[in-house]
């Protein structure tokens, strides 16, 4: 869905918990990250149905599978107001409508949630992104990143060298963003200051380059705030460098 003006893309699904107050928090609150994940999921349901608002057709259809006490149309409006849908409900909808959970189960959210007292190790990061990694016949680990059609089906894969963030940022979708974010988290874990700066810069470039058809295009501002929160908590780069990266 393309915008017709030069204004920032907006979404009707607000995530009030995500914003400037993250600057003073040590850890992104769990519910705020879950609210962000749900907002992306709900917006994606609208995009797949070709809607800018209202109830997606698949939600209306799915309502017939719910009991009268849990009518999905009613639940949908509660979700828009901020009530969190359970992973079980998301899975139930995905069983009937394939790929409707494509944005819900990404490793993005765990990678964005930086905790200064509990770094993700390299092994933990590799486990989070394991479905996007593949060894070549020569035993070299590379990225094998999906390319989605508008319905979330993987039409093919693209291959990238493992540490080539300069090339990854040109992918212009959330998978290139996730790959660079994983590289950034590894460099944070090992206190590799130069790489933290390089990957942070490329991560922001990747965010700004998201294609308008990517479901996360509508959430650039929220993603930027989450990156800003993460960078301000990283001890191995200076305050001056952080200000350069996020301004």
C-alpha positions in Angstrom: 0.0 0.0 0.0 1.7 3.2 -1.1 1.3 6.7 0.3 0.4 9.5 -2.0 2.2 12.3 -0.2 5.5 13.0 1.4 4.3 12.9 5.0 5.5 10.2 7.4 3.5 7.0 7.1 1.0 6.7 9.9 -0.9 3.8 11.4 -4.3 4.0 13.0 -3.2 1.4 15.5 -1.4 3.3 18.3 1.3 2.0 20.5 1.2 4.5 23.3 3.7 2.8 25.5 6.4 3.2 22.8 8.0 6.6 22.6 10.2 9.1 24.3 9.8 7.7 27.8 11.9 4.7 26.8 14.9 7.0 27.2 14.7 6.7 31.0 13.9 3.0 31.2 16.6 0.3 31.7 14.5 -2.3 29.8 11.6 -2.0 27.3 8.6 -3.1 29.3 7.4 -6.6 28.2 3.9 -5.4 27.7 5.0 -2.5 25.5 7.0 -4.8 23.3 3.9 -7.1 23.1 1.7 -4.2 22.3 4.1 -3.2 19.4 4.1 -6.8 18.1 0.3 -6.8 18.2 0.0 -3.5 16.5 2.1 -4.8 13.6 0.1 -8.0 13.4 -3.2 -6.1 13.3 -2.0 -3.6 10.7 -0.7 -6.5 8.6 -4.2 -8.1 8.6 -5.5 -4.9 7.2 -2.7 -4.7 4.6 -3.2 -8.3 3.4 -7.0 -7.5 3.0 -6.2 -4.3 1.1 -7.8 -2.2 3.8 -6.7 1.0 5.5 -9.2 0.6 8.4 -12.1 -1.4 9.6 -12.3 -5.1 10.2 -10.3 -7.3 7.8 -12.4 -9.8 5.9 -10.5 -12.7 7.3 -11.4 -11.5 10.8 -15.1 -11.4 9.9 -14.8 -14.9 8.4 -12.9 -16.2 11.4 -15.6 -14.9 13.8 -17.8 -17.8 12.8 -15.3 -20.2 14.3 -15.5 -18.5 17.7 -18.1 -19.1 20.4 -20.7 -16.4 21.0 -19.0 -15.5 24.2 -15.8 -14.7 22.3 -17.0 -13.2 19.1 -14.0 -12.3 17.1 -15.3 -9.0 15.8 -15.7 -7.8 19.4 -12.3 -9.2 20.3 -10.8 -7.4 17.3 -12.0 -4.0 18.6 -10.6 -4.8 22.0 -7.3 -5.6 20.5 -7.3 -2.2 18.7 -8.0 -0.6 22.0 -4.9 -2.2 23.5 -6.1 -5.6 24.9 -3.4 -8.2 24.0 -4.4 -11.1 21.9 -3.0 -14.4 23.2 -0.5 -16.3 21.1 -3.0 -19.2 21.1 -5.6 -16.9 19.4 -3.0 -15.7 16.8 -2.1 -19.3 16.1 -5.8 -20.3 15.8 -6.4 -17.6 13.2 -3.2 -18.6 11.3 -4.4 -22.2 11.1 -7.4 -21.0 9.1 -5.6 -18.1 7.3 -2.1 -19.1 6.4 0.6 -16.5 6.9 -1.6 -14.2 9.0 0.9 -14.6 11.8 3.9 -13.8 9.6 4.8 -10.6 11.6 3.9 -12.0 15.0 6.5 -14.7 15.3 9.6 -12.9 14.0 12.8 -12.8 16.1 12.7 -9.0 15.8 11.1 -8.4 19.1 13.6 -10.4 21.2 16.5 -8.8 19.3 15.2 -5.3 20.0 14.7 -5.8 23.7 18.1 -4.9 25.1 18.7 -5.7 28.7 21.9 -4.2 30.2 22.0 -6.9 32.9 21.4 -9.9 30.5 23.1 -9.8 27.2 22.1 -12.2 24.5 25.0 -14.4 23.8 26.2 -15.3 20.3 24.6 -18.7 20.6 21.3 -17.3 21.7 21.3 -14.8 18.8 22.1 -17.5 16.3 19.2 -19.6 17.7 16.8 -16.7 17.3 17.7 -16.3 13.6 18.6 -19.9 12.9 15.9 -20.3 10.2 17.6 -17.5 8.2 21.1 -19.1 8.4 22.5 -21.7 6.1 25.9 -23.4 5.5 27.2 -23.5 1.9 28.8 -26.6 0.5 32.1 -25.1 1.5 30.9 -24.9 5.1 30.6 -21.1 5.1 27.7 -19.7 7.1 25.5 -17.2 5.1 22.2 -15.5 5.4 19.3 -17.1 3.5 16.6 -14.5 3.8 13.0 -14.8 2.6 11.3 -12.6 0.0 7.5 -12.4 0.8 4.7 -11.7 -1.6 1.9 -9.4 -0.3 0.2 -12.4 1.4 3.2 -13.5 3.4 4.1 -16.5 1.3 7.9 -16.9 0.6 8.3 -16.7 -3.1 12.1 -17.2 -3.0 15.2 -16.6 -0.9 18.1 -14.2 -1.2 21.7 -15.0 0.0 24.1 -12.6 1.7 27.5 -12.9 3.2 27.2 -13.2 7.0 28.8 -9.8 8.0 28.0 -7.8 4.9 25.7 -5.2 6.5 26.4 -2.7 3.6 24.7 -5.1 1.2 22.0 -6.3 3.7 20.7 -2.8 4.2 19.9 -2.7 0.5 17.4 -5.5 0.8 14.8 -2.9 1.8 12.7 -5.3 3.9 12.4 -6.4 7.5 14.6 -9.5 7.0 17.6 -7.4 6.0 16.8 -5.3 9.1 16.7 -8.3 11.3 20.0 -9.7 10.0 21.8 -6.4 10.7 20.1 -6.2 14.1 21.5 -9.7 14.9 25.0 -8.6 13.8 24.6 -5.5 16.1 23.6 -7.6 19.1 26.6 -9.8 18.6 28.9 -6.8 18.4 27.4 -5.5 21.6 27.9 -8.8 23.3 31.6 -8.7 22.4 32.0 -5.0 23.1 33.3 -4.4 19.5 32.9 -0.6 19.5 33.7 0.0 15.8 31.3 -2.7 14.7 28.6 -1.5 17.0 28.8 1.9 15.4 28.9 0.5 11.9 26.0 -1.9 12.3 24.0 0.8 14.1 24.4 3.2 11.2 23.5 0.5 8.7 20.5 -0.6 10.8 19.1 2.9 10.7 19.8 3.1 6.9 17.9 -0.2 6.5 15.0 1.1 8.5 14.8 4.3 6.4 15.0 2.2 3.2 12.1 -0.1 4.0 9.9 -0.6 0.9 6.4 0.8 1.2 5.0 -2.7 0.6 6.8 -4.1 3.7 4.4 -4.4 6.6 6.9 -2.7 8.9 7.1 0.4 6.7 4.1 1.8 8.7 6.1 1.4 11.9 9.3 3.2 11.1 8.9 5.7 13.9 8.3 3.0 16.5 11.2 1.0 15.3 13.4 4.1 15.4 12.4 4.7 19.0 13.3 1.1 19.9 16.7 1.4 18.2 17.3 4.7 20.0 16.5 3.1 23.3 18.8 0.2 22.6 21.7 2.4 21.6 21.4 4.7 24.6 21.9 1.6 26.9 24.9 0.2 25.1 28.0 1.0 27.2 30.7 0.5 24.6 30.0 3.5 22.4 30.3 7.1 23.6 27.4 9.5 24.2 28.6 11.6 21.3 28.6 8.7 18.9 25.0 7.8 20.0 23.8 11.3 19.4 25.3 11.2 15.9 23.6 7.9 15.1 20.1 8.9 16.2 19.9 12.5 15.1 
